[in-house]
Amino acid sequence: MIKSKFLLLAALAITVLSSCGGGKRELPKNNEYPVITIGAANAQMKTTYPATIKGIQDVEVRPKVSGFITKLYVHEGEAVRAGQVLFVVDNAVYQSAVRQAEATVASAQSGISRAQASVVQAAAALNSAQAQAATAQLTYNNSKNLYNNKVIGDYELQTAKNTYETAQASVNQARSSVQAAHSSVKQAEAALKQAQAGLATAKENLSFCYVKSPSNGFVGSLPYKEGALVSPSSAMPVTTISNISTMEVYFSMTEADVLALSRTNNGLGNAINKFPKVSLQLVDGSIYNHEGMIVKTSGMIDATTGTISVIARFPNPEHLLKSGGSGKVVIAKNDNNALMIPQDATVQVQDKIFVYKVDANGKIHYSEIKVNPQNDGVNYVVTSGLKIGERIVSKGLTTLQDGMEIKPLTPAQYDEALKKAAQLGENQSSAGGFLKAMKGDDDKK
């Protein structure tokens, strides 16, 4: 008899432990489920877009003249200033051209000096000729008076006239010499300008041998080393200088998103001006500690992808961002009337999401809903399939079937019922304890 009682108690103990599910929390009763009522909530949706990071100025550096690299002054990744010499191309030929041009300039300057001296001499000769002509004219005029008074004869008058005419011819010749001298000066000046232009060209060509940084920034890769032959038509640039004080982050938005922005803000330009600041998620998942601003779009939709390129600028004072990097642009949007539900209150079947709606009679209905693809991993924002005031089951969905009748509990009531169930499980935590309790009761009887 005692053995039969013991076997019965053991069976009861196993039954109790099995009903506790090995420590799992079961529903207080089979038809009691937590139910929540759908209401409007303030949700911040975050949309992410794959992005490419570039410096605000990435300049390819190429030599303007051909030659061998004789000196390389920088290293990859080095910070440089605008105008700093990066490398030198063999310049012996160009230095020779400069010296030759300088000699030509010096010769032209000497030619000007000689021409100017000729002008001075011609001017002096003209002054002398004019003085002689003036004297000859006075003599001729006086001779005419003497001739009229019968003081001198024809010979003396003719002689005075001839002297005057000769003096006038000398003046004209002296004037021509002066004009010729001035013309020589102009020619010499033109020759000097031409020589100076040649010198400037030679110096410029020589300066091209000293390739300088076009801006402040950082040196990219250096595919050519000392001794390599480079030219303006080389396939690859000698290097690239990236100005990364500010970074431009390129990403793409869909045509539908751009159209919605344009309609809401009376044009895409207004939308960009009103756009809130955006964040940048780095490749390690962290958020960059400076916010950026959207500054421009490409203005054209890519027919292949149906997207439009958008550019946001981020400050980069710590030089953490590098040109050529990648990340994700994060755009946050507040929705004060969002229908937000816990993801635990949904069932996902392939690419569809369902909930169990509860009607006024406690009957449940398996219903499909649509949600915003962007979520925080905890909640969904419902875009269709639910209305404010409707009720859904929030937990225990795996035991539900369409059309079942349940007893709705509030989440607080459900949690309280779980606590009571847990306390009951603790009081009956082992078969041995249960058997001891049962034996004690039997002994007392």
Secondary structure, 3 states (H helix, E strand, C coil): CHHHHHHHHHHHHHHHHHHCHHHCCCCCCCCEEEEEECCEEEEEEEEEEEEEEEEEEEEEECCCCCEEEEEECCCCCCEECCCCEEEEECCHHHHHHHHHHHHHHHHHHHHHHHHHHHHHHHHHHHHHHHHHHHHHHHHHHHHHHHHHCCCCCHHHHHHHHHHHHHHHHHHHHHHHHHHHHHHHHHHHHHHHHHHHHHHHHHHHHHHHCEEECCCCEEECCCCCCCCCEECCCCCCCCEEEEEEEEEEEEEEEEHHHHHHHHHHCCCHHHHHHHCCCEEEEECCCCECCCCEEEEEEEEEEECCCCEEEEEEEEECCCCCCCCCCEEEEEEEEEEEEEEEEEHHHCEEECCEEEEEEECCCCEEEEEEEEECCCCCCCEEEEEECCCCCCEEECCCHHHCCCCCECEEECHHHHHHHHHHHHHHHHHCCCHHHHHHHHHHHHHHC
